[in-house]
Amino acid sequence: ALVGILIAFLIVSAQRQPARLLMLVIALLCFEVFFLAVVVWLAHPVLTDVAWWAILLGNVLAAGGMLAYFFVGHRALGRALLGPRTRVAQEGFVAGALGAAAVAVWFLLYDTAAGAPLRTPALLGAAVLEGLRDPAALTISLPLILKYTLVHGAAFVVFGWLAAGLLALADREPRLLFAFLMLFVCFEVFFFAMIAVLAQWLLEALAWWTILAANLLAAVAMLGYLLREHRVAWRAFLSAP
């Protein structure tokens, strides 16, 4: 309830001061991180009874539902800030696809050089989708790789839509590029934190630097595309006092 009141206040005030949307983004990100931190550190046994992705999906749906409700009540604000929805959807999809492809190509090259093609996506898929805990028990199969590829691609597309939405806002309020860059930083930290807490053994089966390199390549690919499409906002942000 308190989070809903805060979001309502920020959205209403953003009609007069668009910069306050930055506070809205920060508030939502902090809420997600805080909630997951509380579950991980104070109620870790819950994760044995409830799948981590179910908790994450629940939070995402809650945040999306609240935002959708408030923006329906303030449609003029949504149209003025986001602009044409088709452009945001297209940019987010392309950016997400580029990020997912960068990661997939990197791990394909790495696995091939190591003499075990497709091992990494199979390992990640088995860990995420089948609860694998012993890398020695891994069986590389095409259905497993395809299922993980779909999940992997969908996650990047959703992230791409979030990034594209923030950039659409930044076109009108360049200071929101700070929130855009923070989104990428949070993504990197969140990914490593989830692995460390929920599947720490993956950091033993996969070299940490390969995961970091994959995420950095994805970030570079997505940032390169998105910032090219929003050069004016980027220049305004860099030249701001």
C-alpha positions as a LaTeX table, in Angstrom:
\begin{tabular}{lrrr}
\hline
Residue & $x$ (\AA) & $y$ (\AA) & $z$ (\AA) \\
\hline
Ala1 & 0.00 & 0.00 & 0.00 \\
Leu2 & 2.80 & 2.42 & 0.89 \\
Val3 & 4.56 & 1.67 & $-2.40$ \\
Gly4 & 1.32 & 2.32 & $-4.28$ \\
Ile5 & 0.84 & 5.65 & $-2.54$ \\
Leu6 & 4.42 & 6.65 & $-3.36$ \\
Ile7 & 3.99 & 5.71 & $-7.04$ \\
Ala8 & 0.70 & 7.61 & $-7.26$ \\
Phe9 & 2.32 & 10.71 & $-5.77$ \\
Leu10 & 5.28 & 10.57 & $-8.14$ \\
Ile11 & 3.12 & 10.04 & $-11.23$ \\
Val12 & 0.81 & 12.91 & $-10.35$ \\
Ser13 & 3.73 & 15.21 & $-9.60$ \\
Ala14 & 5.47 & 14.11 & $-12.82$ \\
Gln15 & 2.74 & 15.88 & $-14.79$ \\
Arg16 & 4.26 & 19.13 & $-13.54$ \\
Gln17 & 7.86 & 17.99 & $-13.09$ \\
Pro18 & 8.82 & 15.14 & $-15.47$ \\
Ala19 & 12.16 & 14.74 & $-13.71$ \\
Arg20 & 10.32 & 13.08 & $-10.84$ \\
Leu21 & 9.86 & 10.03 & $-13.02$ \\
Leu22 & 13.50 & 9.34 & $-12.19$ \\
Met23 & 12.46 & 9.03 & $-8.56$ \\
Leu24 & 9.70 & 6.64 & $-9.62$ \\
Val25 & 12.16 & 4.36 & $-11.42$ \\
Ile26 & 14.57 & 4.45 & $-8.49$ \\
Ala27 & 11.76 & 3.67 & $-6.05$ \\
Leu28 & 10.62 & 0.62 & $-8.03$ \\
Leu29 & 14.16 & $-0.71$ & $-8.45$ \\
Cys30 & 14.89 & $-0.24$ & $-4.76$ \\
Phe31 & 11.65 & $-2.00$ & $-3.85$ \\
Glu32 & 12.49 & $-5.03$ & $-6.00$ \\
Val33 & 16.05 & $-5.29$ & $-4.70$ \\
Phe34 & 14.96 & $-4.79$ & $-1.08$ \\
Phe35 & 12.24 & $-7.43$ & $-1.30$ \\
Leu36 & 14.53 & $-10.04$ & $-2.84$ \\
Ala37 & 17.25 & $-9.22$ & $-0.31$ \\
Val38 & 14.82 & $-9.73$ & 2.57 \\
Val39 & 13.68 & $-13.08$ & 1.17 \\
Val40 & 17.24 & $-14.26$ & 0.54 \\
Trp41 & 18.77 & $-13.20$ & 3.84 \\
Leu42 & 15.88 & $-13.43$ & 6.30 \\
Ala43 & 13.60 & $-16.07$ & 4.82 \\
His44 & 15.95 & $-18.26$ & 2.81 \\
Pro45 & 13.96 & $-21.47$ & 3.58 \\
Val46 & 11.10 & $-19.99$ & 1.58 \\
Leu47 & 13.19 & $-20.46$ & $-1.56$ \\
Thr48 & 13.09 & $-24.21$ & $-1.03$ \\
Asp49 & 9.28 & $-24.21$ & $-1.13$ \\
Val50 & 8.68 & $-21.45$ & $-3.68$ \\
Ala51 & 10.65 & $-21.19$ & $-6.91$ \\
Trp52 & 12.78 & $-18.03$ & $-7.06$ \\
Trp53 & 11.45 & $-17.19$ & $-10.50$ \\
Ala54 & 7.89 & $-17.28$ & $-9.15$ \\
Ile55 & 8.78 & $-14.64$ & $-6.55$ \\
Leu56 & 10.53 & $-12.51$ & $-9.15$ \\
Leu57 & 7.66 & $-12.86$ & $-11.61$ \\
Gly58 & 5.17 & $-11.93$ & $-8.89$ \\
Asn59 & 7.07 & $-8.73$ & $-8.12$ \\
Val60 & 7.37 & $-7.83$ & $-11.79$ \\
Leu61 & 3.65 & $-8.39$ & $-12.35$ \\
Ala62 & 2.84 & $-6.32$ & $-9.27$ \\
Ala63 & 5.00 & $-3.42$ & $-10.43$ \\
Gly64 & 3.63 & $-3.66$ & $-13.97$ \\
Gly65 & 0.06 & $-3.79$ & $-12.71$ \\
Met66 & 0.47 & $-0.72$ & $-10.53$ \\
Leu67 & 2.13 & 1.27 & $-13.31$ \\
Ala68 & $-0.50$ & 0.20 & $-15.85$ \\
Tyr69 & $-3.30$ & 1.26 & $-13.50$ \\
Phe70 & $-1.81$ & 4.67 & $-12.81$ \\
Phe71 & $-0.89$ & 5.38 & $-16.43$ \\
Val72 & $-4.41$ & 4.41 & $-17.56$ \\
Gly73 & $-5.64$ & 7.09 & $-15.18$ \\
His74 & $-3.10$ & 9.54 & $-16.62$ \\
Arg75 & $-3.07$ & 8.62 & $-20.29$ \\
Ala76 & $-1.98$ & 12.05 & $-21.43$ \\
Leu77 & 1.17 & 11.73 & $-19.32$ \\
Gly78 & 1.91 & 8.29 & $-20.74$ \\
Arg79 & 1.45 & 9.45 & $-24.34$ \\
Ala80 & 3.51 & 12.58 & $-23.79$ \\
Leu81 & 6.36 & 10.72 & $-22.14$ \\
Leu82 & 6.54 & 7.48 & $-24.07$ \\
Gly83 & 5.54 & 8.74 & $-27.49$ \\
Pro84 & 4.49 & 6.18 & $-30.10$ \\
Arg85 & 4.28 & 2.80 & $-28.40$ \\
Thr86 & 5.21 & 0.96 & $-31.57$ \\
Arg87 & 8.61 & 2.63 & $-31.64$ \\
Val88 & 9.30 & 1.69 & $-28.03$ \\
Ala89 & 8.22 & $-1.89$ & $-28.66$ \\
Gln90 & 10.33 & $-2.17$ & $-31.80$ \\
Glu91 & 13.45 & $-0.64$ & $-30.24$ \\
Gly92 & 13.12 & $-2.79$ & $-27.14$ \\
Phe93 & 12.68 & $-5.96$ & $-29.16$ \\
Val94 & 15.68 & $-5.25$ & $-31.39$ \\
Ala95 & 17.87 & $-4.26$ & $-28.44$ \\
Gly96 & 16.88 & $-7.37$ & $-26.50$ \\
Ala97 & 17.50 & $-9.60$ & $-29.50$ \\
Leu98 & 20.94 & $-8.05$ & $-30.00$ \\
Gly99 & 21.83 & $-8.58$ & $-26.34$ \\
Ala100 & 20.64 & $-12.19$ & $-26.37$ \\
Ala101 & 22.49 & $-12.88$ & $-29.62$ \\
Ala102 & 25.71 & $-11.37$ & $-28.26$ \\
Val103 & 25.60 & $-13.68$ & $-25.24$ \\
Ala104 & 24.71 & $-16.73$ & $-27.33$ \\
Val105 & 27.50 & $-16.14$ & $-29.85$ \\
Trp106 & 30.06 & $-15.52$ & $-27.10$ \\
Phe107 & 29.28 & $-18.75$ & $-25.28$ \\
Leu108 & 29.12 & $-20.69$ & $-28.55$ \\
Leu109 & 32.62 & $-19.52$ & $-29.44$ \\
Tyr110 & 33.90 & $-20.16$ & $-25.90$ \\
Asp111 & 32.38 & $-23.65$ & $-25.68$ \\
Thr112 & 33.61 & $-24.57$ & $-29.15$ \\
Ala113 & 37.14 & $-23.45$ & $-28.28$ \\
Ala114 & 36.94 & $-25.53$ & $-25.09$ \\
Gly115 & 35.86 & $-28.58$ & $-27.07$ \\
Ala116 & 32.31 & $-28.73$ & $-25.67$ \\
Pro117 & 29.92 & $-26.92$ & $-28.04$ \\
Leu118 & 26.65 & $-25.72$ & $-26.48$ \\
Arg119 & 27.70 & $-26.80$ & $-22.97$ \\
Thr120 & 27.01 & $-23.42$ & $-21.36$ \\
Pro121 & 23.41 & $-22.94$ & $-22.57$ \\
Ala122 & 22.69 & $-26.57$ & $-21.70$ \\
Leu123 & 24.18 & $-26.10$ & $-18.24$ \\
Leu124 & 22.26 & $-22.89$ & $-17.60$ \\
Gly125 & 19.07 & $-24.41$ & $-18.96$ \\
Ala126 & 19.39 & $-27.49$ & $-16.78$ \\
Ala127 & 20.05 & $-25.32$ & $-13.72$ \\
Val128 & 17.20 & $-22.88$ & $-14.35$ \\
Leu129 & 14.57 & $-25.17$ & $-15.84$ \\
Glu130 & 15.35 & $-28.58$ & $-14.37$ \\
Gly131 & 17.02 & $-27.78$ & $-11.06$ \\
Leu132 & 20.33 & $-29.43$ & $-11.91$ \\
Arg133 & 22.88 & $-29.24$ & $-9.08$ \\
Asp134 & 25.63 & $-31.56$ & $-10.32$ \\
Pro135 & 27.44 & $-30.44$ & $-13.51$ \\
Ala136 & 28.70 & $-33.99$ & $-14.01$ \\
Ala137 & 25.11 & $-35.15$ & $-14.52$ \\
Leu138 & 24.54 & $-32.71$ & $-17.39$ \\
Thr139 & 23.16 & $-34.17$ & $-20.61$ \\
Ile140 & 23.32 & $-31.80$ & $-23.57$ \\
Ser141 & 20.14 & $-32.07$ & $-25.61$ \\
Leu142 & 18.59 & $-29.94$ & $-28.32$ \\
Pro143 & 15.16 & $-29.59$ & $-26.60$ \\
Leu144 & 16.83 & $-28.32$ & $-23.42$ \\
Ile145 & 18.92 & $-25.81$ & $-25.36$ \\
Leu146 & 15.90 & $-24.60$ & $-27.32$ \\
Lys147 & 13.82 & $-24.13$ & $-24.16$ \\
Tyr148 & 16.60 & $-22.20$ & $-22.48$ \\
Thr149 & 17.13 & $-20.10$ & $-25.61$ \\
Leu150 & 13.47 & $-19.07$ & $-25.54$ \\
Val151 & 13.64 & $-18.12$ & $-21.85$ \\
His152 & 16.96 & $-16.36$ & $-22.38$ \\
Gly153 & 15.66 & $-14.42$ & $-25.38$ \\
Ala154 & 12.40 & $-13.47$ & $-23.68$ \\
Ala155 & 14.26 & $-12.13$ & $-20.63$ \\
Phe156 & 16.45 & $-9.95$ & $-22.82$ \\
Val157 & 13.48 & $-8.65$ & $-24.81$ \\
Val158 & 11.65 & $-7.66$ & $-21.62$ \\
Phe159 & 14.79 & $-5.92$ & $-20.42$ \\
Gly160 & 15.08 & $-4.25$ & $-23.82$ \\
Trp161 & 11.53 & $-2.93$ & $-23.53$ \\
Leu162 & 12.31 & $-1.45$ & $-20.12$ \\
Ala163 & 15.43 & 0.21 & $-21.50$ \\
Ala164 & 13.61 & 1.52 & $-24.58$ \\
Gly165 & 10.83 & 2.90 & $-22.40$ \\
Leu166 & 13.32 & 4.77 & $-20.23$ \\
Leu167 & 15.02 & 6.19 & $-23.32$ \\
Ala168 & 11.66 & 7.35 & $-24.65$ \\
Leu169 & 11.23 & 9.25 & $-21.39$ \\
Ala170 & 14.80 & 10.55 & $-21.64$ \\
Asp171 & 14.04 & 12.11 & $-25.02$ \\
Arg172 & 11.90 & 14.61 & $-23.11$ \\
Glu173 & 13.86 & 14.63 & $-19.87$ \\
Pro174 & 17.56 & 13.86 & $-20.58$ \\
Arg175 & 18.36 & 13.52 & $-16.88$ \\
Leu176 & 16.48 & 10.22 & $-16.96$ \\
Leu177 & 19.45 & 8.76 & $-18.81$ \\
Phe178 & 20.92 & 8.34 & $-15.35$ \\
Ala179 & 18.12 & 5.89 & $-14.57$ \\
Phe180 & 18.74 & 4.20 & $-17.92$ \\
Leu181 & 22.41 & 3.62 & $-17.11$ \\
Met182 & 21.52 & 2.55 & $-13.58$ \\
Leu183 & 19.16 & $-0.05$ & $-15.05$ \\
Phe184 & 22.09 & $-1.69$ & $-16.84$ \\
Val185 & 24.23 & $-1.63$ & $-13.70$ \\
Cys186 & 21.41 & $-3.17$ & $-11.67$ \\
Phe187 & 20.99 & $-5.85$ & $-14.32$ \\
Glu188 & 24.64 & $-6.86$ & $-14.05$ \\
Val189 & 24.64 & $-6.89$ & $-10.25$ \\
Phe190 & 21.30 & $-8.68$ & $-10.05$ \\
Phe191 & 22.41 & $-11.43$ & $-12.44$ \\
Phe192 & 25.54 & $-12.22$ & $-10.46$ \\
Ala193 & 23.68 & $-12.00$ & $-7.14$ \\
Met194 & 21.03 & $-14.46$ & $-8.32$ \\
Ile195 & 23.68 & $-16.95$ & $-9.42$ \\
Ala196 & 25.66 & $-16.53$ & $-6.20$ \\
Val197 & 22.61 & $-17.09$ & $-4.01$ \\
Leu198 & 20.53 & $-19.60$ & $-5.95$ \\
Ala199 & 23.07 & $-21.53$ & $-8.03$ \\
Gln200 & 26.49 & $-20.81$ & $-6.59$ \\
Trp201 & 27.86 & $-24.04$ & $-8.02$ \\
Leu202 & 27.52 & $-22.48$ & $-11.48$ \\
Leu203 & 30.38 & $-20.13$ & $-10.61$ \\
Glu204 & 32.51 & $-23.24$ & $-10.15$ \\
Ala205 & 31.34 & $-24.92$ & $-13.35$ \\
Leu206 & 31.61 & $-21.71$ & $-15.39$ \\
Ala207 & 34.51 & $-19.30$ & $-15.14$ \\
Trp208 & 33.20 & $-16.05$ & $-13.64$ \\
Trp209 & 34.96 & $-13.96$ & $-16.25$ \\
Thr210 & 33.08 & $-15.70$ & $-19.06$ \\
Ile211 & 29.76 & $-14.67$ & $-17.51$ \\
Leu212 & 31.02 & $-11.12$ & $-16.97$ \\
Ala213 & 32.29 & $-10.94$ & $-20.55$ \\
Ala214 & 28.95 & $-12.19$ & $-21.89$ \\
Asn215 & 27.01 & $-9.58$ & $-19.92$ \\
Leu216 & 29.36 & $-6.81$ & $-20.98$ \\
Leu217 & 29.07 & $-7.80$ & $-24.64$ \\
Ala218 & 25.29 & $-7.80$ & $-24.33$ \\
Ala219 & 25.35 & $-4.39$ & $-22.66$ \\
Val220 & 27.62 & $-2.94$ & $-25.35$ \\
Ala221 & 25.41 & $-4.31$ & $-28.14$ \\
Met222 & 22.23 & $-2.98$ & $-26.57$ \\
Leu223 & 23.69 & 0.38 & $-25.58$ \\
Gly224 & 25.24 & 0.84 & $-29.00$ \\
Tyr225 & 21.90 & 0.32 & $-30.72$ \\
Leu226 & 19.72 & 2.26 & $-28.29$ \\
Leu227 & 21.99 & 5.27 & $-27.89$ \\
Arg228 & 22.39 & 5.49 & $-31.66$ \\
Glu229 & 18.62 & 5.84 & $-31.88$ \\
His230 & 18.58 & 8.53 & $-29.16$ \\
Arg231 & 21.64 & 10.64 & $-29.88$ \\
Val232 & 19.93 & 13.93 & $-29.02$ \\
Ala233 & 19.05 & 12.81 & $-25.49$ \\
Trp234 & 22.57 & 11.44 & $-24.99$ \\
Arg235 & 24.21 & 14.70 & $-26.10$ \\
Ala236 & 21.87 & 16.72 & $-23.89$ \\
Phe237 & 22.71 & 14.48 & $-20.94$ \\
Leu238 & 26.47 & 14.85 & $-21.47$ \\
Ser239 & 26.25 & 18.61 & $-21.86$ \\
Ala240 & 24.02 & 19.10 & $-18.81$ \\
Pro241 & 25.66 & 21.12 & $-16.00$ \\
\hline
\end{tabular}
